[in-house]
Amino acid sequence: MAAGAPMSQKDLDQLYLYAAHSVRGVKPLLRSFFGFLQRNTDFYEASPEACQHMVLSVLREFGPSQDHTKQDKFVKIPRTQSATIEEINQQPDLMTDHKKSSVESEDEEEEEEEDVGFEPSKRTKKGSVYPNEGDGSTFRDYKWIQAPKELEILIPLCKHRRDKKSKLDVAFTPSSIRVSLGSDEIWGGELADKIKTDEVTWTIEDNILCIRAEKVKLAWWRQLLVSEPRLLLQHILRRHNTLDEISSVEIQSMKKAVVNKGKHAEEMHQKQFPDKIPLPEHLRDQPSAP
């Protein structure tokens, strides 16, 4: 298959079969797929009703195969806790009427997982994030807020994790924070800047893990983790209407950007009008501040 060419349905079927065998069941496969949508797409930024409508409308396009000659060719998927085909057929309205009690009676753990989570921050078309009410960013599985001197991270805990909170641990270095439940890491990564390790505290309040830390440098952060999209810093500055809390490094960076813009304008002008028209004074390179 040529590079970049779309995969055929046959190739996709083989990929899905391999994935289904790897996770050992249809239900785990669906859980993995919707987790992929949450982590890598904007699917969940739509309203819950819109998400459900999209899923159900696609689901109704398909049904049991009417070609019984193909039954012997079906590949058996290992069963874990998923329902068998016979069990599903005994409940024909299971997915066509989500208001029925059979759907409302999902196991307690799944209900808890659906209830936890935040409404993600809005993004620009280029992917930058608008600051939340606490001058940080909000994602579905965590959010963080900040002041120039300190920051706070809030991670909601589902029932499964709360039941095992005795195994919860928060590990940190000056440049990273990681949260684990037993041997499994459930959140964390490399920080965008450094924190004071002797000033880190964490508690569980109202089913939310709260991690508080003090910054090494007095500054507004554009990111908590380096893997995050960057915040629109100018919105924070306008909100506070002050530059007093901006670090000297950030101020120098802004001044450097202005100088580079002037240099670029002058270079472009010289290419277009060599030795003819001088660049206007206000577009020429300005000396950087000491």
VENQUI-V199714 format. One record per helix or strand of 3 or more residues. SS is the DSSP state (H for helix, E for strand). FROM is the first residue (numbers start at 1). TO is the last residue. Records with the same first field share a line. If there is no record, write none. Layout:
SS: FROM-TO + FROM-TO
//
This chain:
H: 9-23 + 26-40 + 43-45 + 48-59 + 68-73 + 85-89 + 101-104 + 108-115 + 159-163 + 165-167 + 233-240 + 248-272 + 281-283
E: 142-146 + 150-156 + 168-173 + 176-181 + 184-191 + 195-205 + 208-215
//
